[in-house]
Amino acid sequence: MSNRGFNTRAVGSGEIKDKKYGNVVTPIFQNATFIYPNYNDKIAKDPKTGKPYIYSRSGNPTLTALEEKYASLEGTENAISFSTGMAAITSLMMSMVGKKKEVLSILDLYGQTLSFFKNKFPKYGIGVDIVSIDKLNSIDFDLKKYDVIYAESITNPSMKVLDLKTIGELCNKNGITLVVDATFCSPYNQNPVSLGADYVVHSGTKYLNGHSDTMSGFVGSNRDLSDVFDIRMNLGGTMDAFQAYLIQRGMKTLGLRMKQHNESAIQIAEFLMENPHVISVNYPGLSGDKYHSIAEKNMRGFGGMLSFRVKGGLSGARKFMKGLESISAAPSLGGVESLATLPIDTSHSSVSKEDRKIMEVTDDMVRLSVGIEDAEDIKEELGKALSQLS
C-alpha cells in the first residue's frame, strides 16, 4: 500500500481484518495479558519482538495496527506509539544517553520540552546547548561539537519554520543525528525523514487524532527503534488499546481534515492582517511572512496553526479571549474545533521572561488552532471579539 495515495493509506494501512469474523475495522484488543506460551502454529506475532503477544505494556495488536498506519503516513520503516507526546520525546532522547553526549536544540520549543532539556538533560549525562531557530537555519554554530540536533518543524507559538532540507543535508554529511518534532505540520504537510531527519516525533494528541479526546505520541524512523522500545517498556509509556483504537479512527480522516485546516488558516490569517486591532500575524502561508520561502521549500501545506498580537497588551489579549463564544479557550491544538490560547498563561507560563523575549512570545500574543468549521463563521467570531478592544 506504500504506493497508494495519502487518504487511501490513511484508511487502509495497518487494519486487522479477520476473515473468521468478517470485521471491517480493527478490533479493540482490550487485554492486559494474552495466553502465553501459545502453541498455536498460526498465532499472530508482535513485529516488535518477533514473539506472540504476552502483555499489553510490551505490545498489543491494536497498537500494532495503529503504529503501522502511522508509519505508512509518515513514510518510515519503523514506528512506536506512546501514551503522550512527551513520553515519545523523553523516551527517544533517553535512548541516546551514553551514546550521544552533546545536543544542540532550538530555544523555540514547546515549553515542557524546553524544561526537560534544560533541567533534566544534565542529570542524565547529556550536554545541551540552545540556540534560536534563526541561528540554526543560518548554520551559526560549531558543527564539530554536536552529536544530536533537536528542532521543531514549525515552532510553538511563534510559527518560525525550520529549514529542514538544509539542516538535514548538513547533518547527514557530518554524522549528526537529527530529531524533528513535526506536530504542527502533521504527516500530511511534511515527512521529516524524507527530508533528512533521522527521527520524527509527534504529539498524536493533536492532528493525528484530531478530535481532542485522546492523548498519544509517536516516534518514526528508518533506523532501528529497539532501544526506544525498551525505554517505553521500562518507563511504562504505553497507551491502552481503546485509546489506540480512537486515534486510529481519527487518523483515517487526517488528509481530509488537514486540507480544510490548510485552506481555512490562510483565510483567517489574511483576515487578521486587515483587522485594525491586530498588530501582527505569524503564519508561514502568508506571502509576506519571514519564513514563507523556507516553508514553501520544506512543506506541502502551511497547516492550521497561527498566532497574532492584539492591541492593548496582556489586558487586551485577555479581553479578546473573553469575547470568544464557540471558539474555546484551551491549550491544545489540532482538533476539528477551533481553539485559542494565550501562551503566556499556558504553554510558556514556565518559560523565563528573557527566553520569551528571544522567542518573540509576547504578553499580547494569541495562538489560534483553526478548526474545520466554516472559515466565514470563524472570521465573524474573531472580528466580534476583536471589536471589543476599541
Secondary structure, DSSP 8 states (H G I E B T S, - for coil): -TTS-HHHHHHHTT----TTTT-SS------SB--SS---TT--EETTTTEE--BTTT--HHHHHHHHHHHHHHT-SEEEEESSHHHHHHHHHHTTTTT--EEEEES-S-HHHHHHHHHTGGGGT-EEEEE-HHHHHTT-S-GGG-SEEEEESB-TTT--B--HHHHHHHHHHHT-EEEEE-TTTHHHH--GGGGT-SEEEEETTTTTT-SSS---EEEEESS--HHHHHHHHHHT----HHHHHHHHHHHTTHHHHHHHHHHHHHHHHHHHHT-TTEEEEE-TTSTTSTTHHHHHHH-SS--SEEEEEETTHHHHHHHHHHT-SSSEE-S---SSS-EEE-TTTTTTTTS-HHHHHHHT--TTEEEEE--SS-HHHHHHHHHHHHHTT-
